Amino acid sequence: MRDTPAAGEPGAILSHLAATVRIAGPIAIAQLGQMAMGLTDSIMLGGIGDAALAAGGLGASLFFTSLFTFQGILSGTAVLAARARGADQPEAVPAVYWSGMLLAAILSLPMWLYMSHLTPLLRAVGEPPRLMADVASYMNVLRWGVPAGVMGFGMVRGFLPSIGMQWLLLWVVPGAVLMNLGLNIWLIHGGLGLPAYGMQGSAAATAIALWVTALAPLALLHISRHRHYVRLTLPRMRMIGQLLAIGLPVGGTVVVEATLFLATALMVGVLGAIPLAAHTVALSVASVTFMVPLAIGQAANVRVAYEAGAGRHAAARRAGFVAIGLAAAFMGCTALAMVLMPAAIVSLYLSRGAASAPLAVRLLRIAGAFQIVDGVQVTASGALRGLKDTRIPMLLATFGYWGIGFWLGRALAFHWGLGVIGLWWGLFAGLGTAALCLTARFALFSRR
């Protein structure tokens, strides 16, 4: 029986679709599980007090944004491993694996140092002294999860799908979510011989959960029937160079997109507390639905790379467009929900009498409008990674996000007086431009 990435013959669209779903499903569940951990942490920290919630929320936001950046840098492991398997060169896969592991270890060091010295950055943006001290206290514990986070986000979630082992995530992530909840309760409030650690206890729970979600699937992989893909071999510096050539532009794209949303949040903050609350609710909903096309994009990465490695270029092209169509279809369904029943969705976050609720409903309708283009742009980017095309896509995404999205949103918000509504239409325009450019790039590049 063939492994998942190889499923589907050229010309069989339904087979491409089934193979993409089999890869994307476990990844999406893992991504949503990570969000569930973040929600658990927020609820637990909120029980301590507003100060703990603010510090933990800010610290975790900086931490996981960095992890997603390093995930992008390490995404080349999936590309090279899938291409090697497609080319019927399984003996090359272990070198990809161990080269990626070495690169993950190297990347962990600057992130650990960054997380250890956040105070100058917070001071530069004008955060109050109490918040800076609380964030430093939180990060002094959470930083010990950095190596596991880089390994887990960067290596595990990329490499496993490339060898058809993404289902291991289904064995690990749900248990890690429950474990994170139990550890939060125990370490925050104390018990069984341990004192109450408060906010630092929540950070410790997250760090431990990160280690479990990184090491457990790797341990299972090393004793599975696929262990020949990870047999011990020396990392290769030339391969690390290839990983960086693919991954650095991907990491740059993550930074560009993250900073766009950060800049938008800062501009919304200038408009006042009510617009910021409405923005937070709408963005939270959009972030949950985005996890699915993000997973589909990673599946496209593997599917396209496998077919390209096998020399089946028409099949690689078809696999990419099937993934893009799947993402558009899923996000079209979520868009309908946001457009047709936004008030019901907002009521999950806010009481109907909340001052920000009407504005949140309006923003959610706009979020529905950009659901499809958001799903298309992230999936098209993943398909291009499968072709080892990442530099031009980074420039195209930057043009869409900042050249169009930021400046148009800023103009609509502050010069035409649309406020937060204008900022969100700017996001729509930026994501739409990126979707159009990246899809066109894939259509042209995949013909070569």
RAPE-V790324 format. One record per pair of residues at least 12 apart in sequence whose C-alpha atoms are under 6 Angstrom apart, sorted by sequence separation. I is the first residue (numbers start at 1). J is the second residue. D is the distance in whole Angstrom. If there is no record, write none. Layout:
# RAPE-V790324
i=I j=J d=D
i=I j=J d=D
This chain:
# RAPE-V790324
i=7 j=19 d=6
i=81 j=93 d=5
i=304 j=316 d=5
i=119 j=132 d=6
i=188 j=201 d=5
i=409 j=422 d=5
i=187 j=201 d=5
i=188 j=202 d=6
i=409 j=423 d=4
i=304 j=319 d=6
i=409 j=426 d=4
i=184 j=202 d=5
i=343 j=361 d=6
i=408 j=426 d=5
i=342 j=361 d=5
i=300 j=320 d=6
i=184 j=205 d=6
i=405 j=426 d=5
i=183 j=205 d=5
i=405 j=427 d=5
i=300 j=323 d=6
i=405 j=429 d=5
i=180 j=205 d=6
i=405 j=430 d=4
i=338 j=364 d=6
i=339 j=365 d=5
i=404 j=430 d=5
i=338 j=365 d=6
i=180 j=209 d=6
i=339 j=368 d=6
i=401 j=430 d=5
i=338 j=368 d=5
i=400 j=430 d=5
i=112 j=143 d=6
i=176 j=209 d=6
i=335 j=368 d=4
i=400 j=433 d=5
i=293 j=327 d=5
i=400 j=434 d=5
i=335 j=371 d=6
i=397 j=434 d=5
i=108 j=147 d=5
i=331 j=371 d=5
i=332 j=372 d=6
i=331 j=372 d=5
i=328 j=372 d=5
i=104 j=151 d=6
i=328 j=375 d=6
i=327 j=375 d=5
i=328 j=376 d=6
i=168 j=217 d=6
i=324 j=376 d=6
i=324 j=379 d=6
i=374 j=431 d=6
i=377 j=434 d=6
i=370 j=428 d=5
i=377 j=435 d=4
i=380 j=438 d=6
i=384 j=442 d=6
i=373 j=432 d=5
i=376 j=435 d=6
i=380 j=439 d=6
i=142 j=203 d=5
i=149 j=210 d=6
i=138 j=200 d=5
i=141 j=203 d=6
i=145 j=207 d=4
i=148 j=210 d=6
i=152 j=214 d=4
i=373 j=435 d=6
i=141 j=204 d=6
i=148 j=211 d=5
i=320 j=383 d=5
i=142 j=207 d=5
i=148 j=214 d=6
i=55 j=131 d=6
i=59 j=135 d=6
i=278 j=356 d=5
i=55 j=134 d=6
i=55 j=135 d=5
i=74 j=154 d=5
i=78 j=158 d=5
i=82 j=162 d=5
i=78 j=159 d=5
i=278 j=359 d=6
i=297 j=378 d=6
i=301 j=382 d=5
i=305 j=386 d=4
i=71 j=153 d=5
i=274 j=356 d=5
i=278 j=360 d=4
i=282 j=364 d=5
i=293 j=375 d=5
i=297 j=379 d=4
i=300 j=382 d=6
i=301 j=383 d=5
i=304 j=386 d=5
i=305 j=387 d=6
i=71 j=154 d=4
i=300 j=383 d=5
i=78 j=162 d=5
i=298 j=382 d=6
i=301 j=385 d=6
i=297 j=382 d=4
i=301 j=386 d=4
i=317 j=446 d=6
i=94 j=229 d=5
i=93 j=229 d=6
i=94 j=230 d=5
i=99 j=235 d=4
i=94 j=231 d=6
i=98 j=235 d=5
i=99 j=236 d=6
i=37 j=177 d=6
i=95 j=235 d=6
i=162 j=302 d=6
i=26 j=167 d=6
i=99 j=240 d=6
i=249 j=390 d=6
i=253 j=394 d=5
i=249 j=391 d=5
i=30 j=173 d=6
i=26 j=170 d=6
i=249 j=394 d=6
i=5 j=164 d=6
i=4 j=164 d=5
i=3 j=164 d=5
i=76 j=243 d=5
i=76 j=246 d=5
i=76 j=247 d=5
i=75 j=247 d=6
i=74 j=247 d=6
i=73 j=247 d=4
i=72 j=247 d=6
i=73 j=248 d=5
i=73 j=250 d=6
i=72 j=250 d=5
i=73 j=251 d=5
i=72 j=251 d=4
i=69 j=251 d=5
i=69 j=254 d=6
i=82 j=302 d=6
i=86 j=306 d=4
i=86 j=307 d=6
i=83 j=305 d=5
i=87 j=309 d=5
i=82 j=305 d=6
i=83 j=306 d=5
i=86 j=309 d=5
i=87 j=310 d=4
i=82 j=306 d=5
i=86 j=310 d=4
i=79 j=305 d=6
i=83 j=309 d=4
i=28 j=291 d=6
i=28 j=292 d=5
i=28 j=295 d=5
i=27 j=295 d=5
i=24 j=295 d=5
i=24 j=296 d=5
i=24 j=299 d=5
i=23 j=299 d=6
i=20 j=299 d=6
i=5 j=303 d=6
i=16 j=319 d=6
i=10 j=315 d=5
i=79 j=386 d=6
